[in-house]
Amino acid sequence: MRTVTVSASKKYDIRIGANLLSSLGQEVSKVCKAEKTAIISDSNVWPLYGKITAASLVNAGFEVVHYVFPAGEASKNGNTYLEILNFLAENQVTRSDVLIALGGGVVGDLSGFAAACFMRGIDFYNIPTTVLSQVDSSVGGKTAIDMPEGKNLVGAFYQPSLVLIDPDTLSTPPVN
């Protein structure tokens, strides 16, 4: 595994390595004391990687809850954002828990923005699963939702606490 440290408004690591999804729980337990993890994903990514991601976290002793929304840019809106916030509240996610984004740029944008605002900010870990999200959107803390008037009009710069890049996710064909 290779680690790159980013020094932005807060310092965090990007860990890159094959088969990281199966060791996700161990990696997360190294950097946090959370008891609960809330995974946010979309309908394309969850069927491919949700089970292995959740199992790894459970095996490391975390309670896992997950929310899956319809894949695509059309979901990057205020309604989905509020559904995620409601999901976090209904599942009693606290400031000491962790939100994990599992997916591409839309998942990262929505999850990061929700993490920035829920309880005035909770830890956010990004697991990007597309080329663009692995080299761009998962790094730098750009989070946002779209409005009918334009793309990324509401958002925040909110750095993840950890980025885990598993290049094996790139070899999976997209779900249609």
ChimeraX attribute file (.defattr): number of C-alpha atoms within 10 A of each C-alpha:
attribute: neighborCount
match mode: 1-to-1
recipient: residues
	/A:1	10
	/A:2	10
	/A:3	13
	/A:4	11
	/A:5	12
	/A:6	15
	/A:7	10
	/A:8	11
	/A:9	11
	/A:10	11
	/A:11	12
	/A:12	18
	/A:13	18
	/A:14	21
	/A:15	18
	/A:16	17
	/A:17	14
	/A:18	14
	/A:19	14
	/A:20	22
	/A:21	26
	/A:22	19
	/A:23	17
	/A:24	22
	/A:25	21
	/A:26	16
	/A:27	18
	/A:28	21
	/A:29	15
	/A:30	9
	/A:31	11
	/A:32	13
	/A:33	12
	/A:34	17
	/A:35	15
	/A:36	21
	/A:37	26
	/A:38	24
	/A:39	25
	/A:40	26
	/A:41	28
	/A:42	21
	/A:43	16
	/A:44	18
	/A:45	21
	/A:46	21
	/A:47	13
	/A:48	15
	/A:49	17
	/A:50	21
	/A:51	12
	/A:52	16
	/A:53	22
	/A:54	23
	/A:55	18
	/A:56	22
	/A:57	23
	/A:58	15
	/A:59	14
	/A:60	16
	/A:61	15
	/A:62	21
	/A:63	15
	/A:64	17
	/A:65	16
	/A:66	18
	/A:67	15
	/A:68	18
	/A:69	18
	/A:70	13
	/A:71	19
	/A:72	14
	/A:73	13
	/A:74	10
	/A:75	18
	/A:76	23
	/A:77	19
	/A:78	16
	/A:79	11
	/A:80	16
	/A:81	20
	/A:82	13
	/A:83	14
	/A:84	23
	/A:85	20
	/A:86	13
	/A:87	17
	/A:88	23
	/A:89	13
	/A:90	9
	/A:91	13
	/A:92	11
	/A:93	21
	/A:94	17
	/A:95	15
	/A:96	13
	/A:97	20
	/A:98	24
	/A:99	25
	/A:100	27
	/A:101	29
	/A:102	25
	/A:103	28
	/A:104	25
	/A:105	25
	/A:106	24
	/A:107	31
	/A:108	31
	/A:109	28
	/A:110	27
	/A:111	29
	/A:112	33
	/A:113	25
	/A:114	28
	/A:115	28
	/A:116	22
	/A:117	14
	/A:118	18
	/A:119	14
	/A:120	9
	/A:121	15
	/A:122	21
	/A:123	21
	/A:124	27
	/A:125	27
	/A:126	31
	/A:127	30
	/A:128	28
	/A:129	27
	/A:130	23
	/A:131	15
	/A:132	12
	/A:133	21
	/A:134	24
	/A:135	11
	/A:136	14
	/A:137	20
	/A:138	32
	/A:139	21
	/A:140	15
	/A:141	22
	/A:142	20
	/A:143	26
	/A:144	26
	/A:145	25
	/A:146	19
	/A:147	13
	/A:148	8
	/A:149	7
	/A:150	9
	/A:151	13
	/A:152	16
	/A:153	12
	/A:154	14
	/A:155	18
	/A:156	18
	/A:157	14
	/A:158	23
	/A:159	26
	/A:160	28
	/A:161	19
	/A:162	24
	/A:163	25
	/A:164	24
	/A:165	28
	/A:166	22
	/A:167	18
	/A:168	13
	/A:169	21
	/A:170	13
	/A:171	9
	/A:172	11
	/A:173	8
	/A:174	10
	/A:175	10
	/A:176	4
